[in-house]
Amino acid sequence: MPLRLRTITRDEHLAFVAARPSASHLQVPSWGEVKPDWRAESLGWSDEEGRLVGAGLVLCRPVPKLRRYLAYLPEGPLIDWHATDLDRWLEPLLAHLKRQGAFSVRMGPPVVVRRWSADAVKAAIADPDVHRLRDVAATSYEPGALDIAERLRRAGWRQSEAGAEDGFAAGQPRYVCQVPFAGRSLEDIQGGLNQQWRRNIKKAEKAGVKVVRGGYADLPAFYELYAETADRDRFLPRPLPYFQRMWTALTAEHPDRMRLYLAHHDGDVLAAATMLTVGDHVWYSYGASTARKREVQPNNAMQWRMMTDAHELGAAVYDFRGITDTLEETDHLLGLLRFKTGAGGEAVEYLGEWDFPLNRLLHKALGLYMARR
């Protein structure tokens, strides 16, 4: 039987998310309020009895002067990806978005392909003959993931080239680092930290580093460190109003949807980070630090406090978000990979982002424009 797709209310969307163990923070209604340049719509799939069986947040970005849109479902939609007939879910989505004026659709199926343990990643980094994580035998493979990819290809979807090549691409990361929490005590999780992490946490404690939770009023202090981090690591920072809007929208939806942590030492704020929660999935979202007083190890202290709080919230996974697929010593992101896997995190590969051109000419023009950028 065909599934019916319709626009759903915010309450319907939130109730569907709440009934699931977890969902991406990019697939909750409040995320649309964080992105004012995009038009947000909550969509729901209903079965023949009218029960809501799937949901998705669609962000539509208008193309100037054309009245056409790029439709984007980041890390979504929330549907049965292992269903034998994916067309039953995706064809109504494409038809609806085409009627809305979309010329291209991009989505990020929340489907894991394979995982590498922290030890496997450590061994791969140490091997001079290994240059890419994707070339290393995985610790585990998720059944059915490659079959889903093949069915998407047969249906006309194409994997985003940027997402296929790098963990840090335009859009959402294909490779992430996650620390599994489900069924583990905090002592067990602490035992999974490598020696450097444990040593640095003790150094911070001995030096008197204090990690506290902040609020909206502390966002400028976070942003000062974030701007310094952006300048040091050579990336374009988001403006302060973005984080203020993010805080207002997410915490209004749920008081624990977004948290802010700050690491203090002798009156100085040395590091700060945001933490997001949906269901039993917790993400380390944005991090910032100063180059001053690094010897007191504020970052390790802050992350351990966040992990401790995530465990108290009942998290099944603590997600460090994006990592690089490159294992070259010359890659400046390799240090970040070492830091995250040092916390006992495993490398996880998702299916990546996929595009469907509803208007091939406009879709190709967009691809050329993005390539020039």
N, C-alpha and C positions, 0 to 999 in steps of 0.2 A: 504494500500500500504506500502511496506517496506521502511524504511529510509536508505539512503546511508551514510556510515561513511567514512571519508577520512581525511588525514592530511591537515590542513589549514595553511595559512600563518599567520604571526604575525599580519599584518594589518587586516586580516579578523577576527581574534580572538578579537582584540581590538575593532573593529567596532561592533561586536556582544555584547560585554560587555557594550560598551557605549550606546547601544540602550536599555539596561535594567535599571530599577530603581537602582539596586544594584547587586553586585556579591561579593563573598569572595575575599579578597586580595590574597588568596592562589590559586585563579583560573584565575589570569591574567598572560600573557606571561612572564613578568619580574620576576615572582617568580621562574621560572626555573633557572634563572641566579643566584639567591641567593643560590641555592642548587647544587654546582658543582659536588658533588658526585653522583648525580642522572642525568639520561638522560631525558630531557624534550621534550615533543611532544604536540603540539596543535591539537586537534581533533575536527571535526565538523560534525554534522548530517544535511543532506539536504533532503528536501521532493521531491516529484515526479516532481516538477517544478524547482528544483535546488536551492531553497531558503534555506539559512542557518537557521535552526530552533533550533539548540542546539550546545553547545561547551564545551570543557573540557580540562584542563591542566593535562596531565598524567606525573608523575615522575616515572622513572624506575630505580630501584637500583639493580645493578648486584650482583650475588652471586659469590664469588671468585672461579675460576677454573671450573665452571659449565656452563658458558655462558647462564645462565638463570636469569630471572629478577623477582623482586617483583614490581608490578605496583600499583601506588597509586594516587588516585584523591582526594586530601584533600579538604573537604567542597565542593565537586562537584560530578558529572559534572552539568553543567547548562542546564538542560533539563526540559521537562514538567513532573514533578514528579506525577502529578495528572491525567496523561493520563490513560485511562482504560486498555491499553495494554502496560505495561512497558517493556515487552519482545521485543517489536518493537524497543526500544531504547537500551536496555542492551545486547541483543544477538549479534548485530553487534560489540559492544564494546568488549565483551569477545572473539569473533572470531578474531578480529583484534589483540588484545593483545596476544592471544595464538600464532598467526602466528609470532609475534615479539619475542617470546621466554619467555613470562611471565609464571610463574608457579602458581602465586597467584595474585588476584586483591583485593585491598582494596579501598573503596570509602566512602565518608561522605555526604549522601544526605542532602542538605540544607533545611530540612523540620522540622518545629517547631511542637512539640507534644502538649505542654501545658505551661502555664505561671502562676506565682505566683506574686501578687502585693507586693510592699515593705512592706505594712502593714501585709500581710499574712505571709511573711517570718519572720518579727519581732515577730509576735505572735507565730510562730512555734519554734523559738529560745527560747522564754520565757517559753514554755511548757515542763516541765521535762519528760513528757511521750512520747515526739516525738524525735526520734533519726535520722531520715532520711527525707530529703525534699520530696523524692518520695512517702512517706507515708502520706503526707499532701494533702488534697483536693485542687486542683488547682483553681485559680481564673477564668481561661478560658482554654478551650480545642480547638485545631485546628481540624476542621472537615477533615476526610479522612486520617489523619496521621497514625493511627493504621492500617487502611486498606492497606496503602502502605507497612508497615512493614510486614503484612501477605502475601502480594503478593511477596515480596522479599524472604521470607522464602519458599514459594511454588516453587519459581524459583531456589532454591538451595543456596541462599545467607544466611549467618549466621552472626548474630550480634557479633562484636568483644567483647570478654569477658572482656578485660580491659576497653573498652569504656562503657560497660554496668554496670560496678561496681563503677566507680568513675568519678567525673567531671574533675579530673586531672589525665589523663591516658596517656599511650603511644599513640601518635597521637594527634588529636584535641579534645578539651573539649566537652563533651556532655551537661553539664550544664554551662550556661553563665549568666551574669547580663547585662541587657540593659536598658538604660534610653530612653523612647520614646520621640522624639522631634517633630514628624509630627503634624502640625497644632497648635503648642504651641508657645507662646511668650517666650522670655528669662526670663521675670518676672515670668511667670507661672512655668518655669523650676526651677528658683531660689526658688520659693515658695514650690517646692517639696523636697528641701533639708531638712534633719531633723535638729533639733535644734543644735546638736553638730557640724554639717557641717557649718551651718551659723555662729556659734560662732567662729569656727576655722578660717574661711575665714576672719572675722573681726580682729581676733588676728594677723594674718599674715599681713594684711594691716597696722594695727597700729604699728607692729614691723618693718615695712619697707621692707618686702619681695617683691622682684621684679621678675616677671616671664617674660623671654624673649625667643624668638625663636632663635635657634642655626642653625648651618650648619655642613658641613662635618668636618671642622676644630675643632668643639666642641665635636666630638664623643669620643676622648680620655678622656675628662672631664666626659662625661656620663659614659664611661666604668669604670673609677675609682670608681664611686659610685655603679655601677652595680656589680663589683667584690666584693665590701664590702657587698652589699646586699646578694649576693650568699653565702658568708662566714657566714653571720649572720643567714640566713634562711635555710642554709644547702642544697643548690642545686648546681648542676654542671653548671658553667657559660659557655656561648658560648664565643669564642675568639673575640677580637676586629676586626680582618679582616672580620668576619661574618657581623657585623653591617656596616662596611665600604662598603662591597660588596652590602649589602641590600640598603644602601643609594644611591649608584651609579646606581644600576639597576632600582630601583623604581622611583627615581626622573628623570631619563632619559626618562622613559615611560610617566610620567606626573609630573609636578613640585610640585603638592600638594599630590602626592601619599604617600609620607612620610614626616613628620615634626618632628623636635626635639625641645623640650622645656626644659629650665633650670630655676630653682628657685634660685635666688641669695639673700644673706643677708650679708651686711657689707663685701663685697669682697669674700665671700665663696659661692661655689655652694653646696647647701644642698640637692637638689633633681633634677632629670631629667627623662624625659620620651619620648617615641616615639609615634607618632600618625599616623595612616594610613587611607586613604580615597579611596573608590571606589564608584562612583555614590553618592547616598545619605546615604551611610552607613559609619560611622566613628568608628574606633577602637582605644582604648588605648591599645598599643601593649606591649612594655617593659617599666617597671618602675624601678627606682633606687633611693636610698636615703642613707644619712649618719645618724648615731645615734646621731651625734652632733646637738645641738640647736633644738631639736625636739619641744621645747616649742613654737617656732615661727610658727609652723604649715605650713611648706613649701609644703607638699603634697596636702593639701586641696586647697591652693592657686593655685598650678600648675594645678590641675585637673579642677578647676573652670575656669581658663584661657583657657584650652583646650576645655572644654564644650562650653564656650562662642564663641571661634573661630569656633568650629564645627557647632554651630547654625548659625553663619554668613555664613558658606559655604553652608547652606541649608540642613544640615543633617536631615534625618528622624529618625535616631536612633544613640545614642552614646553607643558604645559597650565596656563594661569593660572586656570582655572575661571571662575566666574560673573562676568558683566558685566551692566550695566543696558541695557535696550532704549531707555531715555529719553535724549534728547539735549539736554534743557533745561538751561540754565546754572544754574537754581535747584536742580537735583537734586544732592544731596551725593555721589552715586555717580559723577557724570560725571568727577571727578578720577581715580577709580580706572580708569575706561575709558581715559582719556588715558595714564595710567601704563602700563597693560598693552599697549595698542597701540603705545606709544612704543618698546617692546622689539621691534618688528617683528611683533607678533602680529596675526593676522587674526580678525575676529569670525566666529563659527560658530553657526548656529542648528540645534539638534536638533529631532527630531519632538515632543519634550515628553513629559509623562507622561499615561497613559491609564488610565481606570477602567472596570471591568466590574462592575455590581451583581449579585451572586448572590442577594441578598435586597433588593429595592428599598426596602422600608420601613426596614430598618436602615441601608442605604446613604444614604437621604435624611436620616435622623436624624443620622448622622455628619456629613453636609455642613452641616446647620444648626448643629451643635455647633461645628464648625471655623470657620464664618462668625462666630459670636458671639465666639470667641476672638480 
